[in-house]
Each structure stands twice: as C-alpha cells, then as structure tokens.
Amino acid sequence: MTMQIAQSLYEHGLITYHRTDSFNLADEAVAMARDYVGKTYGDEYLPTEKRVYKTKAASAQEAHEAIRPTDVSRVGSDLTAGGMTSRHQKLYDLIRARFLQCQMADARFDKTSILVEADKKYQLKADGKRMIFDGYLKLGKTADDVFLPEVVSGEALSLIKVEPTQKFTNPPARYSEAGLIKELEKRGIGRPSTYAAIISTIQDRGYVVKQEKSFHPTAIGEAVVDFLVTNFGNIFAYEFTAKMETDLDLIAEGKKQWVPTVREFWTPLSEQVKKVEETGERVKVKVQSTGEKCPDCQDGEIVIRTGKFGKFLSCSTYPECKYTKPYVEYIEGVVCPEDGGKVKAMKSRKGAKFFGCENYPTCKWAAWKLPAKTEEKATTLQGVSL
C-alpha cells in the first residue's frame, strides 16, 4: 500500500523516483533544503557545511537520487487535487521532514549521571538528560527530558524503598515489513523495486500471515522452506542470492557477460531439479489436532489442514477417509456489540483479515478491529456445517 501511495506521489511530480535506497542528493536539492531551513527556522538550525550521507547497503541503487520532495515549500495539507488522500499527505510530510532534517543541525542535550555507593559493595547509577537545543528534532518526535534530583558529591542518601525486578532474555522479535526489508538490505538481497513484490508474494501464497503487524509462518510456509533448504540449500543460501545480485549488476555495467553468467547458474540447477524430481521425498504439511473423532470413519481424528484456499477441517487418515468440513475461527471472549452473537474472523476478497458476527446476514456488524472492551483474545478453532 505504501509503495502505491508513493507511486501516486511520484506520478504527480511531488517526489523524486521512489524505488531507490540511494542516499545521494543533487546539489540543487541540498541548496533548496538549506535555504528553506535558514529562512524558516533561523541560521542556528543550519550546519556550517552541507551534510553528505553514504549508504552502507552493498546492493544500493545509486543511479537515482534519494527520495525527496520536488518542491520543499509545499506541505502535505496542500495536496488536495488529483485524488490525494490523508495517506498521501502523511507519507509526503514524512518524506519532506526527513529531507529537511538531513540538512539541519544536531540536537544538543545536557546529560547527568549520578553514581551511588551502597554498603561499599554495590554501585547504583541513574542517568538524566535535558534538551537544550532541539535542532533537527524540531521536525520530528521530540526527546523526553529525564530530570534527576539535586545532590552533592559525598552526600549521604537514605534507602527509601527497594523494587526488585527479574528480567529474562526475550527471543528475537518476529519480522515486520520494515524489519524484513532492513534484513534484506543488510544481506544484500533484493532491490527497492522488488521489496513490495517480495512482501506481497509471501502473503499471497500463504507462506506467512500478518498478525499485530508481524509476520507469522504458516504450516505451508514451513513445509516449503524445509523442502527447498533440504534439496536446494546451496541456492537458498543468503550468500548465493547476494552474489547473484552482484553478478547482475556487473552485467548491467558491462563488466560481465550475460550468457556465461547465466549458464554457470542454470546448468547445475537444471541437473539438481531433475535429481530432486526423481529422488526427492514429499514434505508433509503440519496439521493441528482438534481432539475430535472423525464422524465418517471413526478411526481418525479431525485435524486442521491448510490448502490452496486457506484452512479447512478433514480426517487425519486422508486419503483413505475423505471427510472434510469448513473451518471457522471464533474469537473467544468477544461478542457482537449489536446482537450478542459470537464474533468470527474472516478474510476479505483481497485477503485482509476482518471480524464479523456469526449471525450474518441477519446481523451485518463487521469491523477491522475487535471491540475495545475485549477481555480475552484467545482463539478457539471450531467447525460448522454450511
């Protein structure tokens, strides 16, 4: 969605080419930004010399400028024609603010640390800070001040209260869209023009689902990864993909030949594909048990499977028993605010998750988010007959 909005801004001539991760800025653009900062905020917000940034990404596309507004005097609220919405305005304001900030002076803080010696065995430390000049933060989120009490060196302090806390190491956080793109950039994989396609593909094919803005792997996604890594581990290594990206860049620059480079990749790959087709074992997609007996054969149990069109219920002895049933996801502890019916999770035609009442079409209540008074969000999996 963000790339579509950026595409619209670009087509309307409001920003420069947006499918790039370059940090380069034209001299005219830097001069425009510095002139605007000096006239609008004053010379104290203007560094003595222009700031120049360089990208650390090995696969950065340096042929284009960094993303910036074409006219820095235009603000988001000016964008009203041509079907511009509040989303266009917010994205434009973000691009404009970042562009101006890169040519503004640093923020300055007064920092204070207090060291307390306790029982001559332990040393406690408290840090405080106070912003004395906002600098580039004038166009962004301001920093919160942390004030410390006034103390004198050598002063005796009294223990008022001890609040013990125990902390555990948390596992790595799941990838969000921004986190996944950052990881791709770090490993030299992909291009700004392909990031949107990568993110949409892994969701459209059901490899991951987005929950609370984070990607969660599905049973199909895990099965696909297991199969590909087991049988094509050399190709699905990060280093291989990064090297291929580099080779393609060298071909574009005329430093490598197309045919020999592709032949070097394709010849062993085609042989490997034939070998896997003949000897490779079929990977089983994990299923989730419901604990219910199959009503048809009485031998198997009802499990949750994932197919081309999403999840469904079937017998664990498939293909011997072909019993199937639709899958419905009810949200436990939540009731419809209109008629008190159960709330179930559903998907729109475009695959977006939303919530609706089980009594549809009698009750037409639906929402993108759960009601605010939800006490519990545990998910119960059940099947219903259509």
N, C-alpha and C positions, 0 to 999 in steps of 0.2 A: 504494500500500500504506500509506504513512504517513497519508494522509487517511482511509483506512478505519479505521486504529487510533485516530486522533483522534476519528472519528465515534463509535466504540465508547466511548471515554472520556467523550465529551460525553453520550451516551445514558445512561450510568451515573451521571451527575451529578458526575463527578470534575473536569471542567474546564468553563470557560465556553464560549460559542459559538466554534467554532474557524475558521469560514470568514470571517475578517476579518483585515485588516492594520492595524487601529487601534492606536494607542499609548495610548489613554485608559484610565485605571483609576479605578474608583469610589473615593470617599474611604474607604469601609468596607474596601475591599481594601487600600489603602495603609496604613491603620491596622493591619490584621491583619498585614501583612508587617513593618512597623516594630516592632510589639510582639513578634513572633516573633524577629526579629534581635536586638533588645535583650536579651531573656531568654535566648536560646540562645548568642549569641556575645559579648555584652557591649556596653556603650554606645559603646566605641571604634569599633565596626563600624557605628554608626548615624550618618548625617549629621545635622547640626543641624536642617535643614528637609527636608521630604519632597521627593523628586525628581519632576519633571514632564517628560514627553517628548512631542514632537510629531512626527508623521510628515512626511516630505518628499515622499511619493508624491502626485501630483495626483489620482489616482483612488481614494484610500484610502476604505474604508467606515468612517466614523466613528460610525455608529449603534450599533455594539456596542462592548463593552469589548475591551481587548487580551486575548489568550488567557492564562488564568491558572488555577491550581487553585482549586477552591471552598473547600477547607479546607487551609491551608498546613501544618497539623500532620501531615497524612497523607503518608507517603513511599511510594515505589514498591513496596517489599517488602510493604506492607500490602495490595496489590491482588492478592488470590488468588481471590476469588469471581467468579462471572459470566463464566467463560471467559477471564479475564485471563491473558496470557502474559508472557514475559520482554520481548517487544517493547512491550507495553502499559506495563510497568514502566519501561523505559528512556525511552520518549517522555514519560511522566508526570514522571519525575525531571528530564528536560531542561526541561520547561515550568516545573516548580516552582523549579528552580535559577535560571533566567533571571528569573522573577518576583521572587525574593528578592534577586538581585543588583542589580536596578534600584533597590532601596531601601537599598543598602549603601554604605559609604564607599569612596573611591578607594583603589587600591593605591599605595604610595609606594616610590620607588627612589632610591638614591644612584647618580648617573651620573658617570663619569670619562672624560675624553678625553686622550690623550697625543699631542702633535704632535712629530714627529721631523724635523729638518732634515738632509737628506742631500746632501753635496757642495755645499752652498749653492745647489743648483738645484732640488731636489725636496723636497716636504713630504709626509711619511707620517703617517697618522692611525690610531689604534686607539681603539675605544670599549669601555668596560666598564660594567657595571651590577650593582647588588646590591640585592635587595629587602629593605626594612627594615620593611614592613608589608604583609600580603597583601590586606587589605580585601576587596573583592568576589571576588577570586581564590580566596578560601577555599572557595567553592562551585564552582570551575571548574578549568581547567588552570592550574597554577602556572607562573610565568615562570622560565626558567633563568638563573642568575647567570653573568655573564661577568667573570672576575677578570683584572686586569692586574698585571704585576709592579711592585714598588715602585721608583720612580725619583725623582730630584731634579731640579728645574729647572736646566738648564745642564749636566747630567751628560753626559759623552762616552760614546757607545754604540759597540760593535763590531759589524761586519757578520758574522753567522754563516753565513747561507745566503739565497740569493735563489730564490724559486719563481715563475717567470714563468707566467702563465696568459693564454690568449686566449679572449675571450668574444664570442659573436655574438648579435645580436638575434633572439629567438625569435618565430615567428609567433603571433598571438593563439590562446589555448587554445580547444579546442572546448567547446561548452556542455555542462555537466552539467544535471541537473534544477534544482538550486539556482541555477546560473548563468543558465539560461534564464528562470526566474521573476524573478530580480533584474533582468534586462534588460527584461522585460515591465513590471515596476513602474517602472523608470526612464523608459520611453517612454510611460507612462500607458495601457497596453494590458491589457485583461483585468481580472478580479476574483479574489480568493482562491477564490471558489466555482467559477471556471472554469479555474484553473491545472491542476488534476488532469485535467480533461477534455481540455485542450489537449495535455498531455504524452502521454496515452494515445492520442489520435486520431492524432497524427503517427507513432506507432509501429504502431498497428493497421492503418493504411492503407499501411504500408511506405514512408513518406517518409524515415524515419531508422531506424537500428539503434543499439542501445546497446552499446558496447564499452569495457571498462575504465571504466565509469560515465560515459562521454561519448557524445554523440550524433554519429553519422556519417551524412551524407546518402547515400541510395541513388540509383541511376540514375533510378528513378521519381520520387523527390523532386526531383531536379534538373530533370527534364523538366517536372514540374508547375509549379515555380517559374518556369522560363523562359517557359512558356506564359502563366501568369497575369500576370506582371510585364510581358511584352510587350504583351498585349492589354488588361489592366486595371490598368495601372501607377498610375493615379490613385486607384483604390480600395485597392490593396495597398500604398500608401504608409503609413508609420508615422503620419504626421500625420492622415490620414483616419480611421484606426481610433481614435486618441486623441480626435479631435473627436466621432466618433460616440458614444464612451463618455460624453463630457461632455454631449452633447445628451440622451442617455437619462437621465442624472442630473437634468438640468433638467426633463425631462418628469415624472420621478418626484416632483420637488419642486413641480410645478405651475407652473413658470416658462416652459415651452414647451408648445405644443400637439402632440399625437401625430400627427394626420393630416397637417398641413402639413410637419412634420419628415420623416416617412417618405416623403411624396410627393416632397419635394425630393431625396431619395436614390434612390427607386425609378424615377422617370421617366427620368432619363438612363441608369440601369443597364440597364433593360429594352431600351432602344434600342441600347445598346452590346452587349448579349448577342446581339441579332438580327444586328447587323452582323458580329460575330465568327463566328457560325454560318455566315454566307454567304461571308465572305472570309477567315476565319482559316485559317492553314496548320497542318497536323497536326505536332506536335512528335515527333521521333524519340527514342526512349529509347536511351541509350548502351548499347552491348554490349561485352563483353570477349572478346577473341580467345583461343582456346586453341592456335592454330597447327596444328590437326589438320584434315585434309581430310574433307569430308562423305562418308561411305561410300555414300550413295544416289546423289547426282548427280555426285560427283567434281569439280564446278565450284566450289562454295562451300566455306567452312571452318566448323568447329564454333565457335560463339560462345556465350557465357553471356548469357541474357536473364533479365529479371525480369518475372514475371507475377503474376496475382492471388493465387496460392498460393505465391509465392516464386520462387527461381531455378530455371532449367532450361536444358538444352543444346539447341540447334537449329542448323539450317543458316543461314548468312548470307544466302542467296538467298531466304529466305521472303518471300512466299507461293508462289513458283514451286516450291520444294522444301519439303515439309512434314515433313522428318526431325526428330524430337525424341528426347531421351534424358533420364533423370533426372539430377539434379545431386547430387553428394556432395562434401562438404568434408572432406578429410582433414587432420589436424594433423601436420605434418612434425616428425620428431624425437621423437615421443611414441608409446609402445607401451602396450598394455593391461597393467596390473600383474598380471592373472590368467592370461592365456594368451599374451601377447606379440603379439596381433594389432594391426592399425592402429587408431588412435583417430580417430573422425569426429565432427564437430559436427552436432547435431540440434536440433530445436525441440520443445518440449512442446505440448500441446493449447492452452495459453494463450499460446504464442509465446515462452516463455522458452528461452534457449539452454542446452543441456547437452551433455555428451560421453559417448560410448558406444563399445563395441567393435564392430568390423565383423563379428564372428562371431556377433552376436545372431541367433537366440535361444539358440544353443549356449552362448555366454558372455553372462551377464546383467550384466556390470560396467557401471556408469554413474556419473557424477559431475557436479556443477555446476561444479567447477573442475578444471583439468588437474592431473595428478600433480605432486607437489612436485619431483621430480627431472628435470623437463623441461629439456633443454639448449637447445632451439631451438623457437621458437613460430611459425616462418614457415608460411604456409598454402599448401597445394598444392590446386589445383582439378582434379578428375577426374570422369569419368562412369562409371557402372557400369550394367550391364543388370539389370533386375529379372526 
